[in-house]
Amino acid sequence: MYRLAYVSAAAEELTATDLQDILEAAIRNNAASAITGTLMFNGVSFLQILEGPEEKVEALFDRICDDSRHRHIVTIMRESGTRRSFDESPMTLNTVECPVAPLPDGITLSSDLSLFLPAGLPDYYRNILVSFNTMRA
Ligand SMILES: Cc1cc2nc3c(=O)[nH]c(=O)nc-3n(C[C@H](O)[C@H](O)[C@H](O)COP(=O)(O)O)c2cc1C
């Protein structure tokens, strides 16, 4: 199993509809490629974790990197031989508050993130995810 995590800056004009479209495409495509993971959005930045077969994850990441709904993509982790942590869903979306920008209209905050994170998620990911709300793009 392969895992990749990155952060990126959302396009300034990103709307709630864009976010919904991204989630719907992710659920549809990732299920077909045995990819699971989570996408976090804090109003200005994305953080995504993708898990699955290496060639599928890298092919998806190439596509994601070409998407104009975000930019300044920085990979923060690539690792092989790990156990799948997000085994429940092809993609989940979590929206959190950010100190510098409000969420776009129509986007509601997710409830307590700590309740949602899978128990088997390694601490180094857990720590990145729970501190993401303080990230300023
Ligand atoms: C931050 C971000 C995360 C995305 N995550 C995924 C994803 O996990 N899976 C996916 O298929 N597309 C994802 N996309 C969308 C892809 O870039 C692309 O638009 C989509 O895969 C095209 O799917 P389609 O050919 O079925 O329309 C993401 C886009 C952005 C901006």
The ligand as an ORCA input file, in Angstrom:
! r2SCAN-3c Opt
* xyz 0 1
  C      -7.818     19.600     -3.967
  C      -8.338     18.630     -4.991
  C      -8.478     17.289     -4.649
  C      -8.945     16.364     -5.595
  N      -9.046     15.059     -5.240
  C      -9.468     14.159     -6.164
  C      -9.543     12.778     -5.846
  O      -9.240     12.319     -4.736
  N      -9.976     11.929     -6.817
  C     -10.342     12.356     -8.068
  O     -10.717     11.537     -8.910
  N     -10.284     13.668     -8.386
  C      -9.863     14.573     -7.455
  N      -9.810     15.892     -7.801
  C     -10.337     16.304     -9.118
  C      -9.354     16.019    -10.237
  O      -8.407     17.055    -10.328
  C     -10.122     15.901    -11.593
  O     -10.883     17.069    -11.802
  C     -11.056     14.725    -11.599
  O     -10.382     13.550    -11.186
  C     -11.645     14.509    -13.003
  O     -12.570     13.485    -12.916
  P     -13.542     13.123    -14.112
  O     -12.646     12.838    -15.285
  O     -14.275     11.913    -13.631
  O     -14.426     14.319    -14.303
  C      -9.315     16.819     -6.891
  C      -9.162     18.165     -7.221
  C      -8.680     19.073     -6.286
  C      -8.537     20.513     -6.649
*
